[in-house]
Amino acid sequence: MNSIHHSAIPDVEKSVNAALFSSPKLQDPAARFSLGEFYSVWEGIQPENALILMYGDRCTTELAQRILQRFLLAQEPILILDACSDFSIPLFTRMAQRLGQGPEKFLRSIRMSRASTCNQVISLMDRVLEVSRKHKPALVVALGPMTPFYDERVARAEADRWFDKFRDQIHRLSEMGVQLLLACPETPSKRRPNYLEDLKSDALIRLVCERGTDSQVLLHLESPEEFKQSWSLAPNLAPSVRYSRQLRLF
């Protein structure tokens, strides 16, 4: 897998940090979230086949998409499976506009498909495996992949069976050397097993997203143990630009 090239993004990182990833309410500059610092840590601990789990607050899926912007600026291919309808074209469009780029150029590296049932998640993951064998992506991202499994209209035994298949698929992707980011904001009910706990045991890198004071978002690197640290982010910045196009599906 190609690494993320810092040199491919001259002088834009500061503006990106200021516009999207730092809060004016944070008085201590050392506490501000730095993309450069975050990616230095990210690249320092991840092997090519890392399973990365980001979980916690409802903003987890948005934060995962903000992190993707670095890959897109380097024009690296990304596959996205959206199982919770959180994929946001306006978020990426605004980023492109801030950098003086057209949305077409910024989004062309994305292949995205949506799933709303357990069966669709498994089918799309099979498709991800197929595509990854032919053209290895820089990253595979699953937004809210556990949402269908926590749907109580699905019999528990059936959900368990589908989840076992999903878990097998992510292990196969890892064996292929594909890096996978799971963004899981879901909270299971008491009547459902906590599938997230199984994913935690599988993940090499675990990131926890939670709300702090003044609506700030705190991102904690929970694992690996020796790299533990936290970052503060700005509150959600609602996109004001809408851009409609047909994304290429995988």
C-alpha positions in Angstrom: 0.0 0.0 0.0 1.2 3.5 -0.8 1.8 5.6 2.2 0.3 9.1 2.5 2.7 11.6 1.1 3.0 14.8 3.2 4.8 16.5 0.4 1.7 16.1 -1.9 -0.2 18.7 0.1 2.1 21.8 0.2 0.9 24.6 2.6 -2.7 23.4 2.7 -2.4 21.5 6.0 -2.4 24.7 8.1 -5.5 26.1 6.4 -7.2 22.7 6.7 -6.4 22.5 10.4 -7.6 26.0 11.0 -10.8 25.6 9.1 -11.9 22.2 10.1 -10.0 20.7 12.9 -9.3 23.3 15.6 -11.6 25.1 17.8 -11.5 28.9 18.5 -12.7 28.1 22.0 -9.4 26.3 22.8 -7.0 28.8 24.3 -4.0 26.5 24.6 -2.4 26.1 21.1 -0.8 22.8 22.2 -4.3 21.4 22.8 -5.5 22.1 19.3 -6.1 19.2 17.0 -3.3 19.0 14.4 -3.8 16.8 11.3 0.0 16.6 10.8 0.5 15.4 14.4 -2.4 12.9 14.1 -1.1 11.4 10.9 2.5 11.2 12.2 1.1 9.0 15.0 -1.2 7.1 12.6 1.6 6.3 10.1 4.0 5.4 12.9 1.9 2.6 14.3 0.0 1.1 11.4 1.0 -1.8 9.3 -0.5 -2.1 5.8 -3.2 -4.5 6.9 -4.3 -2.7 10.1 -7.9 -2.9 11.3 -8.7 0.5 12.7 -11.8 0.8 14.9 -13.3 4.3 15.6 -16.3 4.2 17.9 -18.2 6.3 20.4 -20.2 9.5 19.9 -22.7 10.0 17.0 -20.2 12.3 15.3 -17.8 9.3 14.8 -18.8 8.8 11.2 -18.3 12.5 10.3 -14.9 12.4 12.0 -13.9 9.4 10.0 -14.9 11.2 6.8 -12.8 14.2 7.8 -9.8 12.0 8.3 -10.3 10.7 4.7 -9.7 14.1 3.3 -5.9 13.6 3.6 -6.1 10.5 1.4 -8.2 12.3 -1.1 -5.8 15.2 -1.3 -3.1 12.7 -2.2 -5.6 11.2 -4.8 -5.4 7.7 -3.2 -8.4 5.3 -4.0 -10.9 4.7 -1.2 -13.8 2.3 -1.0 -16.7 3.4 1.3 -19.5 1.2 2.5 -22.2 3.3 4.1 -24.5 1.3 6.3 -26.0 4.2 8.3 -26.7 6.8 5.6 -24.0 9.2 7.0 -21.9 9.6 3.9 -21.7 13.4 3.3 -20.9 14.8 -0.1 -21.3 18.4 1.2 -18.5 17.8 3.7 -16.1 16.8 1.0 -17.4 19.6 -1.3 -16.7 22.3 1.3 -13.2 20.9 1.8 -12.6 21.0 -2.0 -13.8 24.6 -2.2 -11.6 25.8 0.7 -8.7 24.4 -1.2 -9.7 26.0 -4.5 -10.5 22.6 -6.1 -13.6 21.4 -7.9 -15.7 18.7 -6.3 -15.3 16.4 -9.3 -11.5 16.3 -8.8 -11.8 15.8 -5.0 -14.4 13.0 -5.2 -13.1 11.0 -8.1 -11.0 8.8 -5.8 -14.1 7.6 -3.9 -16.1 4.5 -4.7 -19.2 4.3 -2.4 -22.1 2.0 -1.9 -24.9 2.0 0.7 -26.3 -0.9 2.6 -29.4 -1.0 4.9 -29.6 -4.7 5.8 -27.3 -7.4 7.1 -27.5 -9.2 3.8 -26.5 -6.1 1.9 -23.5 -5.4 4.2 -22.2 -9.0 3.6 -22.9 -8.7 -0.2 -21.0 -5.4 -0.4 -18.1 -6.7 1.6 -17.9 -9.6 -0.8 -17.7 -7.0 -3.5 -15.0 -5.1 -1.6 -13.0 -8.3 -1.4 -13.4 -8.9 -5.1 -12.4 -5.3 -6.0 -9.4 -5.3 -3.6 -8.0 -8.4 -5.2 -7.8 -6.6 -8.5 -7.0 -3.1 -7.5 -5.8 -2.7 -3.9 -7.3 0.5 -2.4 -5.5 2.8 -0.1 -8.2 2.4 2.5 -11.6 0.7 2.9 -14.0 2.5 5.1 -17.3 1.2 6.7 -19.6 3.8 8.1 -21.9 2.4 10.8 -21.4 -1.2 9.7 -23.1 -2.5 12.9 -26.3 -0.6 12.4 -28.2 -3.4 10.5 -27.0 -6.0 13.0 -28.5 -4.0 15.8 -31.9 -3.8 14.1 -34.3 -5.6 16.4 -36.5 -6.5 13.5 -33.8 -9.0 12.6 -33.9 -12.3 14.6 -30.9 -12.5 17.0 -29.8 -15.8 15.6 -29.8 -14.4 12.1 -27.9 -11.3 13.1 -25.3 -13.4 14.9 -24.9 -15.5 11.8 -24.5 -12.4 9.5 -22.1 -10.8 12.0 -19.8 -14.0 12.0 -19.7 -13.7 8.2 -18.8 -10.0 8.5 -16.1 -10.7 11.0 -14.6 -13.3 8.7 -14.7 -10.9 5.8 -12.7 -8.2 7.7 -10.1 -10.8 8.7 -9.8 -11.9 5.0 -9.3 -8.2 4.0 -6.5 -8.0 6.6 -4.8 -11.1 5.3 -4.9 -9.5 1.8 -3.0 -6.5 3.2 -5.9 -4.1 3.0 -6.3 -1.4 5.6 -9.9 -1.1 7.0 -11.4 1.7 9.0 -14.6 0.8 10.8 -16.6 3.9 12.1 -19.1 2.6 14.7 -21.3 5.1 16.5 -23.9 2.5 17.4 -25.0 1.6 20.9 -26.6 -1.8 21.1 -29.8 -2.5 23.1 -29.8 -4.8 26.1 -31.5 -7.4 23.9 -28.7 -7.6 21.5 -25.1 -8.9 22.0 -22.5 -6.1 21.9 -20.8 -6.9 18.6 -18.6 -3.9 19.1 -16.7 -5.8 21.9 -15.7 -8.4 19.4 -14.5 -5.8 17.0 -12.4 -4.2 19.7 -10.6 -7.4 20.3 -9.9 -7.7 16.5 -8.7 -4.1 16.0 -5.0 -3.2 16.1 -5.8 0.5 16.4 -8.8 1.8 18.5 -9.9 5.4 18.5 -12.7 6.6 20.9 -14.7 9.7 20.0 -16.6 11.5 22.7 -18.2 14.9 23.5 -16.2 17.2 25.8 -17.0 20.6 27.2 -18.4 23.4 25.0 -19.5 20.8 22.4 -15.9 20.0 21.6 -15.1 16.5 20.4 -12.4 14.5 22.0 -10.6 11.9 20.1 -8.6 9.3 22.1 -6.1 6.9 20.8 -6.9 3.9 23.0 -4.7 1.3 21.4 -1.9 0.5 20.9 -1.2 1.1 24.6 2.2 2.7 24.1 0.8 5.4 21.8 -2.1 6.5 24.0 -3.0 10.2 23.6 -5.9 12.5 22.9 -6.8 15.4 20.6 -9.5 18.1 20.8 -11.6 19.1 17.8 -13.9 21.9 16.9 -17.7 21.4 17.3 -19.5 20.2 14.2 -19.3 22.7 11.3 -22.5 22.2 9.3 -21.7 22.2 5.5 -23.4 25.1 3.7 -22.7 23.9 0.2 -24.6 21.1 -1.5 -23.3 19.3 -4.5 -25.3 16.6 -6.4 -23.6 14.0 -8.5 -23.6 10.3 -9.0 -20.6 8.8 -7.2 -19.0 5.8 -8.8 -20.1 2.6 -7.1 -18.0 -0.4 -6.4 
